[in-house]
Amino acid sequence: MMRNVGARHGARWRTMAACAVAAWALAAAPAFAEGKIIVGLITKTNANPFFAKMKEGAAAKANELGVDFRSFAGKYDGDNTGQVDAIEQLMNAGAKAILITPSDTKAIVPTIERARKAGILVIALDTPLDPPSAADATFATDNEKAGELIGEWAKKALGDKATDARIAYIDALSDQPSVDRMRDFGFSKGFGVENSDWKQYGHETDKRVVGHQWGRGEEAKGRVPRPPKRVEDGARPPIGRRRHHKSAMRRSPHRTARDSSPATT
């Protein structure tokens, strides 16, 4: 969520969405001769101010270019069906380009492939597809590097206490979209967390890790106390008194926008 991210992050993504629309316009310049054309933006949810700024920037640039701009969003973070429906609506309307922040980075790929085969330019924003090559282009933060910087900062901030820290990862979705994995892996590397599988999170062998939980992109769900879970079988100690992930991010000079950030105590 973006409550504590600050205006500069909203401005950055408003600008990035505008740049994506402009990049599409350059690629589709010949199509302007055929009349007003349609470009669509599909975000994860309308409830997140982060995506509201993205929509604002894209709409402003589309208006400047004289484009028929249409926006869609999932009902919640993880609503792949809603995003599939939005792509199909844009295909049926004759859209020339689609900008998307994918909720399920794997499940959406077949629908995106159909759109690209139909001649629609697809640009991923914020969250790379899995594989990234499924889109024509991607405009996104280096999420793994961002996670690594947060991990390094947290380790330094804790000092000697980092050796006995208890780490809980609050991720977005249990199916591990690319943005979740990259942020988790980055933090683990920055903090020095041992991991037996760098293709999928939940395989941490470091005893400081107490588990993972999923907030579905909503701060309220990220705060609900639940037993920690992991991919592999095996007991983990209870999280107990757990600090919400944003409390640490608020103090970090390298904070990121939403879920998929660990809490340390």
Secondary structure by P-SEA (a helix, b strand, c coil): ccccccaaaaaaaaaaaaaaaaaaaaaacccccccbbbbbbbccccccaaaaaaaaaaaaaaaaaccbbbbbbcccccaaaaaaaaaaaaaaacccbbbbbccccccaaaaaaaaaaabbbbbbcccccccccccccccccaaaaaaaaaaaaaaaaacccccbbbbbbbcccccccaaaaaaaaaaaaaacccccccccccccccccccccccccccccccccccccccccccccccccccccaaaaaaacccccccccccccc
